[in-house]
Amino acid sequence: MEVSEGDDIDIHDISPTAWRLLRVAAGFGQREVEVEIDDIMQAHISMLENNNRSLSEQRLEVLFDLYQSELTTEQVRVLVSNF
């Protein structure tokens, strides 16, 4: 699934809860993300989802791309806009 430029999802506006729901809906555990993406550790995911720390823009983009590749555009929009 690709989110087009017109969808206006700002990765910096995604809430910690929405990040967690995107991960779970995409079928990933925190440790699985660590295996899929170089330079992201399970602790980074935990801190992002618990609102203790954000990731760099590059890491957020890679993470968002991973999740959205497993979801439909509608699923991504619903999770981001409602949570």
C-alpha positions as CSV (number, residue, x, y, z in Angstrom):
1,M,0.0,0.0,0.0
2,E,1.2,3.5,-0.8
3,V,0.0,6.6,0.8
4,S,0.0,9.3,-1.8
5,E,1.3,12.8,-1.3
6,G,-2.3,14.1,-1.1
7,D,-3.1,12.0,2.0
8,D,-1.4,14.6,4.2
9,I,-0.3,12.2,7.0
10,D,2.4,14.0,9.0
11,I,4.4,11.3,10.7
12,H,5.2,13.8,13.5
13,D,1.5,14.1,14.3
14,I,1.0,10.4,14.8
15,S,0.2,9.7,18.5
16,P,2.1,7.1,20.5
17,T,-1.1,5.0,20.6
18,A,-1.5,5.2,16.9
19,W,2.1,4.1,16.4
20,R,1.5,1.1,18.6
21,L,-1.8,0.2,16.8
22,L,-0.1,0.6,13.3
23,R,2.6,-1.8,14.4
24,V,0.2,-4.4,15.8
25,A,-2.2,-4.0,12.8
26,A,0.7,-4.5,10.5
27,G,1.5,-7.8,12.3
28,F,4.8,-6.8,14.0
29,G,6.0,-7.2,17.5
30,Q,8.6,-4.7,18.8
31,R,11.4,-7.2,18.4
32,E,10.3,-8.1,14.9
33,V,10.7,-4.4,13.9
34,E,14.2,-4.4,15.3
35,V,15.0,-7.3,12.9
36,E,13.3,-5.6,9.9
37,I,14.9,-2.2,10.3
38,D,18.6,-1.5,10.8
39,D,19.4,1.0,13.5
40,I,16.1,0.7,15.3
41,M,16.1,-1.2,18.5
42,Q,13.1,-2.6,20.4
43,A,13.8,0.1,23.1
44,H,13.3,2.8,20.5
45,I,9.9,1.4,19.6
46,S,8.9,1.1,23.2
47,M,9.9,4.7,24.0
48,L,8.0,6.0,20.9
49,E,4.9,4.1,21.8
50,N,5.1,5.2,25.4
51,N,5.6,8.9,24.5
52,N,9.0,8.9,26.2
53,R,11.0,9.8,23.2
54,S,10.6,10.4,19.5
55,L,12.8,9.0,16.7
56,S,14.6,11.0,14.1
57,E,12.6,11.9,11.0
58,Q,14.5,9.3,8.9
59,R,13.7,6.6,11.4
60,L,10.1,7.6,11.6
61,E,9.8,7.5,7.9
62,V,11.3,4.1,7.6
63,L,9.1,2.8,10.4
64,F,6.0,4.3,8.9
65,D,6.9,2.8,5.5
66,L,7.3,-0.6,7.0
67,Y,3.9,-0.4,8.7
68,Q,2.0,1.0,5.8
69,S,3.4,-1.6,3.4
70,E,1.4,-4.2,5.4
71,L,-1.8,-2.1,5.6
72,T,-4.4,-0.6,3.3
73,T,-4.6,3.2,2.9
74,E,-7.9,3.2,4.7
75,Q,-6.5,1.2,7.7
76,V,-3.6,3.7,8.0
77,R,-6.0,6.7,7.8
78,V,-8.4,5.3,10.4
79,L,-5.7,4.4,12.9
80,V,-3.9,7.7,12.5
81,S,-7.0,9.9,12.6
82,N,-8.8,8.1,15.4
83,F,-6.0,7.4,17.8
